[in-house]
Amino acid sequence: MQPSKPKSRSIRPILWIGVIVGGLLIVFAIFMGIMGMRMNAIPSDLDTSTTRLSENGIFNVSYTASADTVPVNQMHEWTLHVETADGTPVENANITVDGDMPQHGHGLPTRPQVTKYLGDGDYLVEGLRFQMAGWWVMDFTITANGQTDAVRFNMRLQ
């Protein structure tokens, strides 16, 4: 009679699979915990005004959505009004647009852009769509008359 092979060799692959799956579950749980903390991190003093002074105080900027409220999951446009700090409308500025959802760490599903200067400091922003409710930010970088400044708008969409 031949001696039987030790059973530990046949169990080892199963143990390794268990260790790998367990490790992946731990990494997933940590990731979900971090995401959960980020989702609850809406500042209590979040300024959601539609008129803001740019970061360096060069421009006073406001927006108006094409609908009464900023819609969720619908294409829409904004009119962005840009004036100097003393109230003079800014003509023919170069404006870049970006937006994201700080709680989720993702940007917009579209690439909105300023498509037209409407006159009197007003600019048409087309291609806006926010795919879900929550806290969103919209960033505009404005270059005019040899000066560049940025402004951020916060929104809580329902």
FENJO-V153456 format. One record per residue. D_CENTER is the distance of its C-alpha to the mean C-alpha in Angstrom with 1 decimal. Layout:
D_CENTER
D_CENTER
This chain:
71.5
68.5
66.2
62.9
59.7
57.5
54.8
52.2
51.5
50.5
48.3
46.4
44.0
43.1
42.4
40.2
38.2
37.9
36.7
34.0
32.8
32.9
30.9
28.2
28.1
27.8
24.9
23.2
24.0
22.6
19.3
19.1
20.1
17.4
14.7
16.7
16.7
13.0
12.7
15.4
14.0
13.0
14.9
18.1
18.2
14.8
15.6
14.5
17.0
16.8
18.9
18.1
20.0
18.4
18.2
21.7
23.1
23.9
22.2
21.9
19.1
18.6
17.2
18.8
17.5
20.2
20.5
21.5
18.3
14.9
15.5
13.8
14.5
16.4
16.3
16.9
17.1
16.9
19.5
18.4
21.3
21.9
25.0
26.4
26.7
30.2
29.1
30.1
28.0
26.4
27.8
26.5
23.5
21.4
17.7
14.7
11.4
7.9
4.5
0.9
3.0
5.2
8.1
7.8
6.6
5.5
4.3
6.3
9.9
11.4
12.0
12.6
15.2
17.8
20.9
23.6
25.0
26.5
28.7
29.0
25.6
23.7
21.4
20.3
16.6
16.9
15.0
12.3
11.5
9.3
10.9
11.2
11.9
10.3
8.2
5.5
5.4
7.1
9.0
12.5
15.1
18.5
21.8
25.0
28.6
28.0
25.3
21.6
19.1
15.5
14.0
10.9
10.8
9.8
10.3
11.8
12.3
15.5
